[in-house]
Amino acid sequence: MADALTNARHYTLALFDCFAQAGYDVNANVPYLPIVNPPLWELGHTAWFAEWFVLREALSSHPADAQRPSLLTKGDDWFDSNTVPHRSRWNLDLPTPGGVKTYCHEVLDRVLDKLSREPNTDEALYPYRLALAHEDMHGEAFLYTLQTLGLQAPPHLAGGEPLLVAPGEIGFPGGTIQLGCGHDANGFVFDNEKFAHAVHVAPFRMDGALVTNAQYLDFVADGGYDNRQFWSDAGAAWLMRQDRSTPRHWQRQGGDWITLRFGQPTTLAPHEPVRHVSLYEAQAWCAWANRRLPTEAEWEYAALSGHPALRWGQLWEWTASPFEPYPGFAPDRYREYSQPWFGTHQVLRGASFATPARFGSAKFRNFFKPERDDLFCGFRSCAWK
């Protein structure tokens, strides 16, 4: 746990330095976008979150539930995402980048010292695991923010090598599965993964691999973005607002297709999974191909089947399932993690190349608004019958 917490903090600091090299460690230089945070604020927020739950022993994320004061006089006023509106994060009188980094190091040192005295029990380690998962998610968000802003990332983090998987469908016999995690689940799970409940999955056929650039390009070339019949009402409205005719970051250059990968033009690799597509685009491709997205129950069934031809973990995968609570849901200490987003977000499953291996789980439920195409996401499809 100590090694993981240290690794996560060093990773976010290293990615913050990528923003700093472009001058984006100063909030005023960062363009306002609803899908990103100013990097200086986000860095401070990750340290504040660990301080809140570990060092301040907060009973929940409610602003009154911390048992101790912050190391920073205005820490809660600056970095509590529950009370600091998104737009205001560009205008806060934050410490200097050096001051925020010092805060990050101090929090980590104190967290590690406290951890060294904890008993090895799930109850004692819960706040540490929560802080680690939170920082791992923000670390991945830092990486796709670099992509969104067209900034360079460390070469080993660019995820440019395609995962070669034999194309074709896999047939699954179906049956009853335990969707979610049980009461006796060891370690850490988020509240939206609880609790395990029986779900019947009918027999289905699903792609062993993610839909590729070449497959998606066929849809583009066939006028898929101009044909209303392939788009849901919500998807058509989104498309009109975006004035989009290709996936995010695709460009035509002469007779070739290129994509922008961390600000650098890269020839579109035909056999690489298509990435940076919204739920609406995934649904439209499926309608054009007479396919459908898997439900999250189907996805979890397939991922846990151990089938040798199924690979996952290169990109987050859109599913057909809206983000809804499992039976018996109750919010955990991080009260705002799931509950505010039920009914408005869509479930993605799996992981991406930017997700730390320690965070990957076939039961983890990621969730984003259907229009989001900035994260490292793709999709695979199922046959209708």
Secondary structure, DSSP 8 states (H G I E B T S, - for coil): -HHHHHHHHHHHHHHHHHHHHTTTTSGGGS---TT---HHHHHHHHHHHHIIIIIS--SSSSTT--SS--SSTTHHHHH-TTTS-TGGGGS-----HHHHHHHHHHHHHHHHHHHTTS-SSHHHHHHHHHHHHHHHHHHHHHHHHHHHTT----GGGS--S------SEEEE--EEEEESB-TT--S---GGGB--EEEEE--EEEESS--BHHHHHHHHHTTTTT-GGGS-HHHHHHHHHHT-SS-TTEEEETTEEEEEETTEEEE--TTSB--S--HHHHHHHHHHTT-B---HHHHHHHHTTT-TT----SSEEEEEEE----TT----SSTTTTGGGTTTSEEEEE--TTS-GGG--TT--EEE-TT--SSSEE---B---
